[in-house]
Structures are given as C-alpha cells and as structure tokens.
Amino acid sequence: MIQELVADVIIIGGGLGGTSAALAAAKAGMKVVVTEETDWIGGQLTSQAVPPDEHRWIESFGCTASYREFRNRVRDYYKRNYPLNEQALNDPELNPGNAWVSRVAHEPKVALQVLEDMLAPYVNTRRIQVLLNTRPVHCETAGDQVASVTVEKTDGQTRYKLRGAYFLDATETGELLPLAGAEYVSGAEARSETNEPHALEQADPLDMQSITHVAAVEYIPDGNFTIPKPDSYDFWHEYKPSFS
C-alpha cells in the first residue's frame, strides 16, 4: 500500500542535521515531512550514542540559537529530573557526563527527550510529520529536479510517496544521491580538481573519515570482567600507524 504525503519540505534522514532542518523550516512557516530509518530521531546524539563534539569556546560564541537552546534544555532536564548536589544544580555550565570531548556530554535518552520536546509544538500542530523506521527506496526525477521520494517502513508493509517543493538529503551516507542518479564523488579529490595546496596529487575515493564504535561503560566497584587475552593483543598494543 502506498500513501501520498505532500509538504513544502521533505527531509530524508532524522539525525541531528535533519531534525534541525525540520525545526528551522517549521519555524519559517513551512510544512515538513521528515523520515528516519531508526526508531529515534537525533542520530549521533541519540541512537549513535556520540557526545556533542564541540570547540572550546562553545559557551561564549560559535553556537547557533537553536543549538544553544538545545544545550540549555539538556542542562535544565538534568537539574529538574536528576538528584544532583547543590554545586551541580547551581552550575550554569553543567557538564552532566563530565567529559572532555564535550562541555555538555549527556545520555542518549536525554537528547531524544529534548529534541522531541523542541519539535512538539510543530508536530502537534501538524507542521512537522515524523516517519520513524522508514527508509528511502525510490526517487522520481524530472530533469535535474527531484519530483518525489518513495520511502518504505522497515517492516516492508507500508510505503509513502513524498512530494514537496524542496528535498533535503540528511541521511548519514547520502542515500538519495544514487537513487536520484545525481552526480557525486566520494573520498578525497585531487589537487587538480580543487586547487587546494594540501590536496592529494591523485584522487582517492577510499579516503574517508573513519567510523566510531561507541560503547556504554559503567564502573562497578569490585567488579572483575577480564576476558582471556586475545591472540592479536600484543600486536595491537604495540602498533603505531605510519601516519602517527
């Protein structure tokens, strides 16, 4: 079964970028449909469990208004819902996770709650419609323009044909590019293509940013969960890559 949905802006991918785009478009008076392949919006901050990677001046400048609001809401959430001591409650720059990579490290479930609260006024007035567990499967084009994107529930039972004036690819890996037959490149371009003085002499399509494996770690006093020493432990313990 295929249902047709029409909006001003169609956003494929409900990570932090897609969610932010939906919020901005809705604030500008547009009707938005945003899809997300998992059951959580928020991407890196939620289902991917990655703390916000921020610069050292984030508390003073170099921060958009919506991201500032998000950070403030995260801190407020902890102060309202967690048993913090007096020092933490009175800290205007509270870092819930006490991490160094982020000045406001926090749990994925808190980021999800805050993002849903920020979208709620627009979701409840039907300005934003969020389709979870939904992935793109087909893209209809007319010349160099996208006419519609068909998405499918991950259970394979329901499809939606999405039509709009604007289509945003906010997926993690550019899922719409091949579906739309759009021109794109991957990896690092050659110096001859960009005139960047530090670019590679030859293009390398496999030169991409590495992925991050994230694990939730808990300290358990007197706990001992040591595993048998892996066969390759000594090699990796001493290994130093050539570029380090």
Secondary structure as the mmCIF struct_conf table of DSSP 4:
data_model
#
loop_
_struct_conf.conf_type_id
_struct_conf.id
_struct_conf.beg_label_comp_id
_struct_conf.beg_label_asym_id
_struct_conf.beg_label_seq_id
_struct_conf.end_label_comp_id
_struct_conf.end_label_asym_id
_struct_conf.end_label_seq_id
STRN STRN1 ILE A 2 ILE A 12
STRN STRN2 GLY A 15 GLY A 15
HELX_RH_AL_P HELX_RH_AL_P1 LEU A 16 LYS A 27
TURN_TY1_P TURN_TY1_P1 ALA A 28 GLY A 29
STRN STRN3 VAL A 32 THR A 35
BEND BEND1 GLU A 37 ASP A 39
BEND BEND2 ILE A 41 ILE A 41
STRN STRN4 GLY A 42 GLY A 42
HELX_RH_3T_P HELX_RH_3T_P1 GLY A 43 LEU A 45
TURN_TY1_P TURN_TY1_P2 THR A 46 GLN A 48
TURN_TY1_P TURN_TY1_P3 ARG A 56 SER A 60
BEND BEND3 PHE A 61 GLY A 62
HELX_RH_AL_P HELX_RH_AL_P2 ALA A 65 ASN A 81
BEND BEND4 TYR A 82 TYR A 82
HELX_RH_AL_P HELX_RH_AL_P3 GLU A 86 LEU A 89
TURN_TY1_P TURN_TY1_P4 ASN A 90 ASN A 90
TURN_TY1_P TURN_TY1_P5 PRO A 92 GLU A 93
TURN_TY1_P TURN_TY1_P6 PRO A 96 GLY A 97
BEND BEND5 TRP A 100 VAL A 101
TURN_TY1_P TURN_TY1_P7 ARG A 103 VAL A 104
HELX_RH_AL_P HELX_RH_AL_P4 PRO A 108 VAL A 123
TURN_TY1_P TURN_TY1_P8 ASN A 124 ARG A 126
BEND BEND6 ARG A 127 ARG A 127
STRN STRN5 ILE A 128 LEU A 131
BEND BEND7 ASN A 133 ASN A 133
STRN STRN6 THR A 134 ALA A 142
TURN_TY1_P TURN_TY1_P9 GLY A 143 ASP A 144
STRN STRN7 GLN A 145 LYS A 153
TURN_TY1_P TURN_TY1_P10 THR A 154 ASP A 155
BEND BEND8 GLY A 156 GLN A 157
STRN STRN8 ARG A 159 ASP A 169
BEND BEND9 THR A 171 THR A 173
TURN_TY1_P TURN_TY1_P11 GLU A 175 GLU A 175
HELX_RH_AL_P HELX_RH_AL_P5 LEU A 176 ALA A 180
TURN_TY1_P TURN_TY1_P12 GLY A 181 GLY A 181
BEND BEND10 GLY A 187 GLY A 187
STRN STRN9 ALA A 188 ALA A 188
HELX_LH_PP_P HELX_LH_PP_P1 GLU A 189 GLU A 189
STRN STRN10 ALA A 190 ALA A 190
HELX_RH_AL_P HELX_RH_AL_P6 ARG A 191 THR A 194
TURN_TY1_P TURN_TY1_P13 PRO A 197 HIS A 198
BEND BEND11 ALA A 199 ALA A 199
STRN STRN11 LEU A 200 LEU A 200
BEND BEND12 GLU A 201 GLN A 202
STRN STRN12 ASP A 204 ASP A 204
TURN_TY1_P TURN_TY1_P14 PRO A 205 LEU A 206
HELX_LH_PP_P HELX_LH_PP_P2 GLN A 209 ILE A 211
TURN_TY1_P TURN_TY1_P15 PRO A 221 ASP A 222
HELX_LH_PP_P HELX_LH_PP_P3 THR A 226 PRO A 230
TURN_TY1_P TURN_TY1_P16 ASP A 231 SER A 232
HELX_RH_AL_P HELX_RH_AL_P7 TYR A 233 GLU A 238
TURN_TY1_P TURN_TY1_P17 SER A 242 PHE A 243
#
